């Protein structure tokens, strides 16, 4: 059985603020969007909240219209605000119950070449079980599977599953599997909460039960942990650590209940030596596929960007019983931009510039005798 994981960075559409030339350009928009969304969701709007809402709406281009360059304010019913003829915005609602609507990020189509290169990676991996990070929704993932893969000569996966998570940007996690590897029982953890009532997981930590042709049961937990680039460092590190602690707790519970073959895969947004990931990487008996003697890192220690050690952020973690059945493993970078001076690895001919890459992330795979 070949198990793989790939951060596809959206398949058809991506939030415009995430599709800019650099993360630093989009980060302020995403942070202001999150802050305004949080304020709009409050039960009661204090005068200071209303003042801050107006400032954020102005910064997001909503002063004259409900449609800004990167966000849309949808007002279905009730009176959230008015825009006087002499300019500005006045918040009239006194709380969330006074209006019906939402604040949403605007999307734009993904580069067609990038979309095709994403599909090529998914095809060339030849994975039996593939964890997918940053897919918009199950209908989108299913359409990509049945329309784009065959158009490029690939065979669609037999099973496609994705459960909507907690992120408003449409970057969820899911699982795809081939004939002979049906997805059985699933468990979502979108409702897991921190002591302050906030969700533990930025997206979700779904658990998928996969049966192999030999009748073995594999439990796959797919994750996308809190990013370093969105919010303050201390808060981001604390959130990521809480997520790692919860995943470790879930894992121990599965093992205590008799599970033998458990894989925890995904984009963890931090390095193996980081303190936030220590509860998962060092305080459990899970083993990173990178440490297996039969694993080939392709000459580079990382999985993101130019794949330096500081960019080792994608993982396949395996329980001991699963790790001992690994026969080989590796990093698939052919769909990534290889740099230009010099090129670090061979990429698809269609990756002629960074914008055409299937993803900024490499795909990871492990061939397991299961």
N, C-alpha and C positions, 0 to 999 in steps of 0.2 A: 504494500500500500504506500502510495506517495501522498504525504501531507504537506501542504504549502500554505503560505500566508502572503497577502499582497495588499498594500495600500494603493488603491486605484486613483485616489484624489478626484473622485466624482467621475461619472461615466458619460452623461449627456450634458448636464447643466451644473454650473457651480456658482456660488454667490460671487457677485462682481467684486466685492471687497476682498475676496480670497483669490481672485484671478488677476490681480495686478502684477506688475513686473517683480515686485519684491514684497516680502512679508512686512517689512517696515512701513510700506505705503498703506497696506490694508489694516494693519494692527490698530491704529487710532480709530478707524471707522468701526471695527468690530467691538472695541472697548466701549465706545460711546453708545453703540447699539445695545450692548448688554446692560449698560447703566440705565439708559432710558427705558428699556424693557422692564428692568427691575422696579423702577419708580412707578411706571404705569400699572404694574401688578399689585401695588400696595392697596390695602383695604381703605386707608385714609390718606389723602394728599395734604400734607402740611404746607403752609405758605412757602417755606424754604424749598420743599419738593417741587412746587409749581414753578418757582423761579429757575430751578435747575433744569426742569423739563424744557422750559422755553429756551434756555441756553443750548441744550443738547439738540433740540429740534432745529435751531438755527444752524448749528455746526453740521448737522446731517442734511441740510438743504431742504428742510420741511417748513420754512418760514412762510412761503407763498403758496405751497401746494402740498398735498398729501403724498406726492411722489417725488422723492429726492433721487440723486444720482445713484445711491447705493441701497436705499431703504424705501419701503412703502408703508404708510400708515393707513390701515383699513379701518374705517369707521362705519359700522353697519347700523347701529342705533344709538340713541342717546346723545348727549352733548358733551364731548370731551373738551372742545376748544372752539374759539372763533378767531377769525383774522380780520381785525379792523381795517377799514379802507385806508387809513393813514399808515398802515404797516404794523408788523409785529404779530405776536401770537398771545392770546389770553387763554389760560387754562380755566375752564368753567366747571368742570367736574370736581367733586370733592372726594372722590374715591373710585375704586374699580367697579363698583356696582352701578355707577351712574352712566356707564356707556358700554357698548358691546363692540368689540373689534380686536385688532391685533397690530403689532409692529412686526414687519417681515423684511428680510433681506431680499434684494432684487437679484435674480439669476441672469446668467447669460450662457450661451452654448459653449461647450468645451471645444477647443481647437480640434478640427476633424482629423488631422494627422495624429495628434496626441490620443484621440479616441481609438483610432485604428491600432496604434502601437500598444495601448493598454490591452486591447483584444489579442494582439499577437503574443504578448507575455502570457496571458491566461491560457492561450492555446499551447504555446511551446513548453510551458511547465509540465504539461501532461499529468497534472495532479488528479488523484482520485478524490481527495477531499481538499477544498480550497477555502480558507478563511479570507474574507474580503473586508477591507477597511475603507471607510469614506464612500460608501455607495448611497445614492439619494433615497432610495426606497425599494421595497420588494418588487413593485411593478416595473420600476426602472431597471433593476438588476435582472429581472426575468426577461424584459424586452432586449436588453443587451445580449443576454445569453442566447435567445432564440432568433435574433435578427442580425446582430453584428458578427458574432462568432461564425455562423454558417456562411455569411457573405464573404468572409476571408478564408474559407475552406476549413474551418474548425468544426468540431463536434460539440453540440451544446451539452451542458451538464444535465443530468436527469432530474436532480433535485436542487431547488433554489429556495433559501429561506432567509428572511430578514425581519426582525422585529423593530418597529420604530423606537428610537431612544429619546434621550432628554435634550438633544442638541437641536436648536432651531435652524441651524444652517444646512440641514439635510446631509449630514455626514455620519451615517449609521454603519453598523457592523453586521455581517451576515456570513452564511456558509453555503457553499455549492458542493455537490457531490455527484459522482458518476453512478451509472447503473451498477448494482451490486453493493452499493454503499448507502442504503436508505437512511434518511433522517427520521428518528423516532421521537421520543419524548424531548420536549424543549422546556427550558426554564428561563424566564426573563428576570432581571434584578433592577429594573428601572426605578422601582419604588424603595430600594434600600436607602436609608437616610442617615445622615450625620447627626450628632447630638443637637446641632442648631436647626434641624429640620430640612436642611438642603439635601439634594440627592447625592449619594456617594459617587455615582458614576456619571461622567460627563456625557456619555452616550448610553451604554448598557454593558452588562457583563453576561451575555446570553450563554446558556449551556445547551449544547446539542448532543444528543445521543445518536451515534452512528454505528450501525452494524456492518461488519466486514463480511466478505464472501465466506470466510472460515467460521463465521458465527461468533466472533469476538465482539465485545462492546467497547467502543472508544467514546470517551467523553471529551468534547472539545469546547473550551471556553474562549470566546473571541473578545478581544479588548482593544480599546483606543483610549489611553490614559490622558490626563490633563496635560495640555501643551505648555511648554516653557514660555512661549512667545505671546501669550494672551493673558494679561493681568500681571500683577506684581510677582516678583520671584518668590517671596516668602509665602504668599497665599497659594501660588501655583505648586510649590514644593509640598506644602502641607496637604493640599488636595490630592496630589499624586501619591503621597505617602499613605493617606487614608484609603485610597483605592487599592494600593498594594496590600495593605493590612487586611482589607476585606476579602480580596481575592485569595490571599493565603489562608484566611479563615474558612472560606468556601472549600478550598482544596483539601484542607485537613479533614473537614467534615465528610467529603466524598471518600477519602481514603479510609477514614474510620468506619464508614458504612460499607466497606468491602470493594470499592472501585480499585481496579489495578491499573487500567490504561487511561491516563488523563493527560491531555495536552492543553496548555494555556498559551495562546498565540495572539500576536497583534503588534500594534505600534504603541510602545510604552512611553515614548517621548522623553527618555532619559537613558543614561549609560549604565553599564553593569556595576560600576563602582559607586554609583550615586547613593546618597543616604535615603532618598524617598523610595527607591526600589528595594532597599535592603530587606524589608519584611518578607518580600516575595522571593528574591534571588538568593538570600543568605540565611534566612530563618526557616526555610522549608527544605525538603530533600529534592525539590525540582531541579532538573539539570538543563542548562542552556545547550541547544544543539551545536552552538559554536565550539563547545568544549569537547565534543566527541572526536575520537582519533580519526574517524572516517570522514570528518567534515572538511570541505574545501571552501575557504573564504575567498577564493579567486585572487588572492594577493593583496586584499585590502580588508582592514578590520571593521569598517563601518557598513551601514545599510542605507544611508541617506545622503543626498547631495553628492559630494565627491568622495564619500565613504571613508573619511578619516576616522580615527578611533573615537573622537568626540562626537561622531555621528552614528554610533552604533545604538540605534533606538528601536529596532524591530526584533521580535523574538519568537522562537519556538521553544517553549519550556515543556519538558516531559517528565512524567513520574518515573521512578527508578525502573519499574517493570517494563515501561515503554522504551526508556532510554537504552536498556540493554538489548532491545530488539532492533535498534537502528543499524542499517547496513551501509548507508551513505547519506550525504547531505551536502547542501551548497547554497550559494548566493547567486541569483539570476539577475544580472545587471544589463542585459542587452537592450532593454527598453528605456534605460536611463541615459541622460546626457553625459557623455564621457569626458567633458572638458575638451580643451583644444590645444593646450601647450604644456605637455603633449596630451594626446588622448590616453585615458587611463585603461579603457577596456574597449572591446569591439561592440559597437551598437548596431541596431538595425540601420540599413541605408536610409530609411525614412526619417531617422532622427538627425536631421541636418542642422538643427539649432535647439537650444534648451527648451523653447516653447513647444517643440514637437515630441518631447519625451512622453512616454506613456505615464510616467510618474517620476517624482523626485526620489521615490523609494525603490529599493531593490526588493525582489521577491525572495523569500526563503523557502527551502524545501528539505524534507527528510524522507528517505526511503526506509520504510519500517516493515519488518517481517511480522505481519499481523493478519 
